Amino acid sequence: MEQARSAIAQTDPFALFEAWFEEAQKFEPNDPNAMALATATPDGAPSVRMVLLKDRSSDGFTFYTNAESRKGQEIRANMQAALLFHWKSLRRQIRIEGPLSEVSAGEADAYFHSRPHDSQIGSAASDQSRPLPDRQTYLDRIEELARLYPEGDVPRPAQWTGFRLSPRRIEFWLDRPNRLHDRRVFERAGPDADWADTLLYP
């Protein structure tokens, strides 16, 4: 049987995230920045979907979306969320929970205009999560925007924005044989508070 010793470092969780994320970028074959985003309505009905991490720092973890989508409406009604990174090839996962804040208009503009031109058009044409009568309607919108903006930046729709999750809890999970997994959780009371950490039973 494996020695009863954790391989998850007792360190700054942001530094540990960076170390694991760097390995994922090298070895995870598809979208190492993909993460499950869980939100909930004000009365607690949950929903979850995959999004892409677009920025990370000691301030938190940032993703972008249409604020009029289902997830956007749930976020603005209940500014809390949870993230999950699952790197199957590395047999690791990280769970992150905390409050959300909206990025500035300048940040949203900068990221929107860093995207490929076709992606800008696709986002501007989409009423994300709303009923679509037929696919051609969406394709016609895309064609019209491509005609209006054949090159250069497409105006960012006001509802297209980003959100940053400021973590209060980060849990690292490492696969072990016989399901004797390693789990270490870091928690803090607020953005300026110190982290406390402990191991968890698998």
N, C-alpha and C positions, 0 to 999 in steps of 0.2 A: 504494500500500500504506500502511496505517496506520502512524503513527510508532511506533517501538519504545519506548513509554513506558507504564508501568502506571498505571491509574486507581484502583487499590486503595491506599488511604492506608497509610503506614507509621506506625501509631499504636497506641494501646491497643486490643486486639481486642474488648474489651467495649464500648468507645465506638463502634467501627466496627459491631459487631453491632447496637447500638441505632439507629444511623443507618439501616442497611439495613432493620431490622425496622419502624421508623417509616414508611419508604416502602412497605413491603409492606402495612402496615395501611391505607394510603391507596389503594393501587392494585391489590393482589391481590384478585380478586373473591370468593374463598371461603377461609375458614379460613387467614388468613396465619400463624397459630400452629401449623399442622399440620406435623409433622415425622416422618420415618421413624426408628424406633428399632430398632437392630440389637443383638441379644443373642446369647449362645452358651452351650452346655452346657459343663460342665467339660472334656469331651474335644474341644471345639472345633467342634461342629456348630452352624452359625449359623441364625438365623431373624430375620425383619424384619417390621414392621407399622407402620401410621400411628398416632400418638398426638398429643395436643395439649399444647403448652407452656403451663403454668399459672403459672409464676413464673420470674423471672430476676433475677440480681444478680451481683456479683463473686464470690459463693460458688458460683454454678453455675446450672444449668438444671433446673427441677423439673417433673415430670409425676406423675400419680396413676393407680393401677391396683389390681386385685385381686391380692394377692400369691400367691394360690393358682392364678392363671391360668398358662398356659404361660410367658409372659414373666416373670411374678413369680417362678416357680420357677427359671427360668434366671438371673434377676438374683441371687436369694439364694444360688445355687450358684456364681455367677461374677460378682462385683460390679464388672464393667466393661461399658461399652456404647459405642455410637457413635450420633450423631444426624445427620440430614441435613434441612436446610431447602431446598426447591426452589421458588422463586417464578418460575413459568414466564412470567408476564406481564412481569416485570422482567428475565428472562433472567439470573438470579443463583442461586447456591446457596452454602450454608455447611455444611461438614462439621465436626463436633465430636466429640472422642474423650476418654475419661477414666474414672476410677473413679466408682462410685456409692456413695451413702450413703442410708440411710432417713431420712425426715423424722421429727420427733417426733410423739407421739400428739396433742399439742395442735395442731400444724400440720395434721395429717390431719383432726382434728375440725373445725377452722375452715374448711378448704376444703370438706369434705364437706357441711357445713351451709350453705355459701354457694351451693350448687347449687339449682336449682329442685326443688320438692318431688317432682315426678314422676321426676326424675332420681335423687334419693336412693332412692326406692322401687325403681326399675329396677335400680340397682346392688345394693341390699340383697337383692333377689330372685334375683340371678344367681350361679350357680356357674360363673364365667367359664371358658371353654375346655373344660369338662367335657361329656361326652355328655349330650344332652337327648333323652328318649324321644319327645317330641312338643311342639310349640309351646304347646299348651294348658296343659301342666304349668307352664311359665314364666308364662303369663298368669294362671293360678290363683294362683300365688304373689304376683304383683303385686296381684291383687284382694284377697287376704287382708291384705297389708301396708297397702294403702290403707284397708281397714276398721279395722285396728288403729291406724293413724296418719293420720286423715283430714286433719289439718292440723298445722303445726309440724314440728319436727325429727324425722327418723327416726333411730334409733340407728345410729351408724356400725358396720358389721361390723368385727370385729377384723382381718380379713384385707385390708380396704380401706385402702390406705396410699399414700404417695408416696415417690418417689426423686429424689435430686438428683445430677446429673452435674457433677463438678468438672473442668473441662476441662484437659487437658494438651496438646492439639493442636487448633487451630482453623484451618480452611482456607477462604478466600474465593475464589469463582470468579465471573468476570464474562465474559459472552459477548462475543465480538468477531467481526467479519466474517471470512469465509474460515477460520474455526476457529482464528484467532490469539488465543485467549482469554487473559485475565489470571488468574493464580493467585498468591496470596500465602498462605504458611503461617506461623502463629505457634506456637511450642512453648515449654514450660517443664518443668522437672524436678519441680516440686511446687507446692502451692497458694500458697506464699509466695515462690516463685522469680520472677525477672524473665523476661519474655518475650523470646525471640529470634525474628526473622522473616527470611524470605527469599522471593524469587520462585521459582516453579517453571515449568519448560517446560509448555506446554499439552498 
